[in-house]
Amino acid sequence: MVLVATRTEHTGMAGTTCSMASLPFDVTLTPDRISTLRDINPDVVLTDLTVMDREIPHLHDAMPVVIIVENPLRARLQWAHSNAHSHIDAARQAFGLIRKEPHMRSTLRKAAGLQLNGRPAAEAYGRVNPSYVMYYDTRVRRNDVRGDAHTDSDVFRLAFSGRWLYPKGFDAALEAFRHARELTRRPLELHLFGGSALADLVDDSDPSIINHGMVDFSEEWMPFFQRDIDLAVLPHRQSDPAGTYLEAAGCGVPFLSYKNLVSDDLAKEGLGWTVRMNDIAALPQGLPNSPITLKPDLMQFFGVRSGVLVWLRVSCSIVAVLGH
């Protein structure tokens, strides 16, 4: 496998920079990805549509291209609305997205195949190109899944994990926790994982808010969620297929979120609950009394029904994966 990219490094959620020498595949850095791909002549190209939006059409006739799609048009429109600075800005962004959609569908239709992240993306684009696979983006493996209640503490432990940003609802999670403490006498704790721009909102003097920062997923995050967390508060304002929903559920921890395309879909599977978008007052209502004993039937979802991740197996010698 060869990664064709234009940047020399990428900092991920773990807060570390990967060195190219440590990667289990070759990396080719180039300012001209089209020419480089033609020189490599791979058996298949795997790329996110957002990475090579304008370049993919030039590859269709030269080599098979498999495109990864995460967000349908509805999700991108919701994202634009939540991040717009004004109604005019929201309308301008929406117009641009709607205008580009026919071109995007044409590109997907010509692809050798699609990898569609989650059911909303599959429902939106599965009919455009029947050669597709739907998958769920999560680092939890089937053998790691837990579906039983696991805490017996008097303290009800909540968690937020991910980027501390407005679209991810970090501010709402903090506000919901503060309101929840006013509604119950039961001791509550909020455990925070991750970090980003809204770090100043965290009250470091509050002993019931525990900041874990960036931790190793397999060695620290998963064992802690499996052992100590009762409910994941993930009030995302966007409908991107965030893996945190499934990663929490895979540890036996249901989620509470704002209604969006992805959270509503997973809530129907019994993995969590949703409330109206931006209704912060509704979030804390269920926190102290969430039925810990009614854990979702995780084994059915992860094991029998759909599987955590469907691997695309390609019989070829060289796969070129395109990155930033």
Secondary structure, DSSP 8 states (H G I E B T S, - for coil): -EEEES-S--B-TTS-B--GGGSSSEEEE-S-HHHHHHHH--SEEEEETTTSTTTGGGTTTTS-EEEEE---HHHHHHHHHHH-SSHHHHHHHHHHHHHHHHHHHHHHHHSSEEEEESHHHHHHHTTT-SSEEEE---S--GGG---S-----SSEEEEEEEE-STTTTHHHHHHHHHHHHHH-SS-EEEEEEEE-GGGGGS-TT-TTEEEEES--IIIIIHHHHHHH-SEEE---SS-S--HHHHHHHHTT--EEEE--HHHHHHHHTTSEEEE-TT-GGGTGGGTTT--TTS---HHIIIIIIS-S--------S-EEEE--
